[in-house]
Amino acid sequence: MGLRINDTVPDFTAETDQGTITFHDWIGDSWAILFSHPKDFTPVCTTEFSAVAQLADEWTKRNCKVIGVSVDSAEDHRKWKHDIEAYGKSPAGFPIIADAGLDVSKAFDMLPAEAYLPDGRTPADSATVRSVFIIGPDKQLKLSMTYPMTVGRNFAEILRALDGLQMSAKGVATPANWTPGEDVIIPPAVSNDEAKEKFGEFETIFPYLRKTKAPG
C-alpha cells in the first residue's frame, strides 16, 4: 500500500551530494519538500531543479527545506548541479539524495518493490520516480503529486499548495485557486457561534460554505 495523506513518511539514512543525512533529523522542526526525478542530465528535470533553486528565498520564508532524490550517484549530482545552476542562474543549495539502490524510491512507493536498474539504463527505467511530497514538521505526508516524463512540474503551484497547507494548519480551509491574502473557508464542523468567537465576522454563502479573512 502506498503512502497516504497524514501517514508518517519513512525515515532513512542516505548519501547526498552534501554528505550523509537521516531524513527525519534533517527535517527537524521545518516543513519539507522531497522532489524526485528519474535520471541526472535529463532536459525537463534540469529546468525543474533550476526552478527550485530560483525559489530559495521563498522556501526559507516558509520555513521549508527542499531536497531532491535521484537514482544516480552523489558524484553525478555534484556534476549535474553545474548545469542546473547555469540554466537557472541561481545556486542550487539544496541536497540531492543518491538512491542508486532504490531504497528511498521504493519506500515512498515511487517504484514497485521488484524494480531494479539495468545496465545501460535510460530514464524510462525509473520513469515513475517523478513525484513531489510535501511533509509537515510532524513528519506526516500533507500532499503528494506525480507527473509524467514530458510535463514540467509547476513549482509556483507547489509553493501555492505549501501556502495553503500552512494556512489550513490554522484551522481553516482554502477555496479553489486560493492565494495568500484572499479569504478562507470556515470548516463545516465549526458552528456559527464558534466561528464568530474564533474568526469574528464571516460571510455565509451557503449554510455549509462560509468565508472569512485569513487568520494571521
FENSUL-V960049 format. One record per backbone hydrogen bond with DSSP energy under -1.0 kcal/mol. CO is the residue of the C=O (numbers start at 1). NH is the residue of the N-H. E is the energy in kcal/mol with one decimal. If there is no record, write none. Layout:
CO;NH;E, CO;NH;E
This chain:
4;7;-2.4, 7;141;-3.0, 12;23;-3.0, 14;21;-2.6, 15;98;-3.1, 16;19;-1.5, 19;16;-1.3, 21;14;-2.4, 22;26;-2.7, 23;27;-2.4, 24;28;-2.1, 27;30;-1.9, 31;65;-2.6, 32;135;-3.2, 33;67;-2.4, 34;133;-2.4, 35;69;-1.3, 42;46;-1.7, 43;47;-1.6, 44;48;-1.8, 45;49;-2.9, 46;50;-1.7, 47;51;-1.7, 48;52;-2.1, 49;53;-2.0, 50;54;-2.1, 53;56;-1.5, 55;59;-2.2, 56;60;-2.0, 57;61;-2.2, 58;62;-1.2, 59;64;-2.4, 60;63;-1.8, 63;31;-2.7, 65;33;-2.4, 67;35;-2.2, 68;97;-3.2, 69;37;-1.7, 70;99;-3.4, 73;77;-2.1, 74;78;-2.2, 75;79;-1.9, 76;80;-2.9, 77;81;-2.1, 79;82;-1.0, 80;84;-2.1, 81;85;-2.7, 82;86;-1.8, 83;87;-2.6, 84;88;-2.3, 85;89;-1.6, 91;93;-1.1, 95;68;-2.5, 96;17;-1.3, 97;70;-2.2, 99;102;-1.9, 102;106;-2.3, 103;107;-2.2, 104;108;-2.1, 105;110;-3.2, 105;111;-1.0, 106;109;-1.6, 112;115;-2.0, 118;121;-1.1, 122;125;-1.8, 123;126;-1.5, 124;127;-1.1, 126;129;-1.7, 128;130;-2.2, 130;147;-2.5, 131;36;-2.4, 132;145;-1.9, 133;34;-2.3, 134;142;-3.0, 134;143;-1.4, 135;32;-2.5, 136;139;-2.3, 139;9;-2.7, 140;136;-2.4, 141;6;-3.5, 143;134;-2.8, 145;132;-2.5, 154;158;-1.7, 155;159;-2.1, 156;160;-2.1, 157;161;-2.9, 158;162;-2.2, 159;163;-2.2, 160;164;-2.3, 161;165;-2.6, 162;166;-2.5, 163;167;-2.1, 164;168;-2.7, 165;169;-1.3, 167;170;-2.0, 168;171;-1.8, 173;185;-3.1, 175;178;-1.7, 179;182;-2.0, 184;212;-2.3, 185;173;-2.4, 187;190;-1.9, 191;195;-2.9, 192;196;-2.6, 193;197;-2.1, 194;198;-2.6, 195;199;-3.3, 196;200;-1.2, 203;211;-2.6, 206;209;-1.5, 209;205;-2.6, 209;206;-1.6, 210;186;-2.6, 211;203;-3.4, 212;184;-2.8
